[in-house]
Amino acid sequence: MTTQRSTGRGRRRITARQVVALVVAVLALVFVLQNRDPVGVHLFTLTLSAPLWLLLVVMIAVGLLLGVVLTRRR
């Protein structure tokens, strides 16, 4: 019976890109949590009143979706 030693090949390293993404995500979360007042948004003839945090979360989600769609490899 033999035993196997871990050589470290299964470990993943955190890249600089992941660190930057995490920092940006934390900053976005802090920004959203600090801006919770209701606001009015005007788009053409439509006026929407909603909490600012909800609008910020929607805009972040739209930005992430666009980033994924536009940078997807073929």
Secondary structure as UniProt FT lines:
FT   TURN            9..10
FT   HELIX           16..34
FT   STRAND          38..43
FT   TURN            44..45
FT   STRAND          46..51
FT   HELIX           52..71
//
